[in-house]
Each structure stands twice: as C-alpha cells, then as structure tokens.
Amino acid sequence: MQDRLFRGNIEPSIDELLNDPIAQLLRKRDRIEVDDVLVTVERAKAALRHRCRTRDCFEVVA
C-alpha cells in the first residue's frame, strides 16, 4: 500500500485502509470491528445518494 498511497492523486481503497496495521491497532484499541466500519461507510453512501436525488448534485457516489 505504501507505494501507491496518493500517487497520482489516487486514494487507497477501503480494503487497503482497513488492512493497514495502524488502522487495525486503532480498531482493536477502540473495540471496533471491520463490519462496523463497513456498515457506517454504506450508510454514509446511502445518505449521499439520497441527498443527490433530492438536490442538485454534481458528484457521483458509488
């Protein structure tokens, strides 16, 4: 992951971020499971999609 982090303005994937050793240690310390993070990400994406449907939105939310 280190080699491609932000190279050419490419952001790391969620899998790369979740598998990062520091992120793993922080989740362990905070007692947060990977599934908790993924559910939160999906909820945020759904909220953004809803916002884009109800307002003028120029960004694509995957």
N, C-alpha and C positions, 0 to 999 in steps of 0.2 A: 504494500500500500504506500509506503514512504516514497517510492519512485514516481508515483503518478499523482500524489496529493497536489491538487490545484495546478498541475501542469497544464498549460494552455487553457486555464480557467475552467478546467473540468473538476467538478466536485466529486468526492468519493461517494460510492454507493452506500445505501443504508446498511448492507451486509458488511462492507468494509469498516464502517464506523462501529457497528455492533461487535465486530470481531477484534477491534483494536484492544490491545492489552490494558491500556489505561482506562478505556471505557468499561471494560469488563471488571476491573478493580473497583471503579466507582459504583457500578451497578451492584456489585457484591456488597460493598460497604453500605449502600443505601437500601439494600434488600429489594432491588427492582429486577424483575425478570424480563427477559427479551420480549416475551409475549406482551408484557405491559407497555413496553416502548412501541411495539408494532401496532397495538390497538390504538394508542394515542396518535400515532402517525396517520393511521387510517381515518380516525375521527377528524383530525385536522384537515386532511384532504377532502373529506366529505363536506366539511363546513365551507371550505374554499370553493368547491364545486357549486354548493348551494348559493353562496354569495355571488358567484359568476352568473348563475342563472337568474338571479333577482336584480342584478345591477349590470351596468356596463363594465365588462371585464375583458381585458386585453391579453391576459396571461393564460396559458394552457396549464391546467392542473392535471397531472397524470393519474 
